Amino acid sequence: MNTLSYHIVIKTHAGYRVGDLSVDLEDEKVSGTIHAPFFEPQFYGEMNDDGTLSLNLTVNAEGKPEDCESTGRISMYAIHISVPAAAFTYEIDGTSSRTSIR
């Protein structure tokens, strides 16, 4: 299993949030958690051969949970995830902060 960590900036409907994101990769399976003020969803999904991600996560949009199918790209150095919610598309961009390969 590989664990990747990133420092992230999240574009939200209320402005920008700064935080951290950790990702566990095992074969093509992906899971992780976003840690940012007022935005801390867990996610899971798959990594495709070309480095793209297909993810499911739940965001708290307008005071209620909303399940979102998301896409993104990941490398050892950077991550980008686009989270289309009903009223707004969250954009998450990050750079590597720590890598653990087991």
Rosetta blueprint (number, residue, H / E / L):
1 M L
2 N E
3 T E
4 L E
5 S E
6 Y E
7 H E
8 I E
9 V E
10 I E
11 K E
12 T E
13 H L
14 A L
15 G E
16 Y E
17 R E
18 V E
19 G E
20 D E
21 L E
22 S E
23 V E
24 D E
25 L E
26 E E
27 D L
28 E L
29 K E
30 V E
31 S E
32 G E
33 T E
34 I E
35 H E
36 A E
37 P L
38 F L
39 F E
40 E L
41 P L
42 Q E
43 F E
44 Y E
45 G E
46 E E
47 M E
48 N L
49 D L
50 D L
51 G L
52 T E
53 L E
54 S E
55 L E
56 N E
57 L E
58 T E
59 V E
60 N E
61 A E
62 E L
63 G L
64 K E
65 P E
66 E E
67 D E
68 C E
69 E E
70 S E
71 T E
72 G E
73 R E
74 I E
75 S L
76 M L
77 Y L
78 A E
79 I E
80 H E
81 I E
82 S E
83 V E
84 P E
85 A L
86 A L
87 A L
88 F L
89 T E
90 Y E
91 E E
92 I E
93 D E
94 G E
95 T E
96 S E
97 S E
98 R E
99 T E
100 S E
101 I E
102 R L
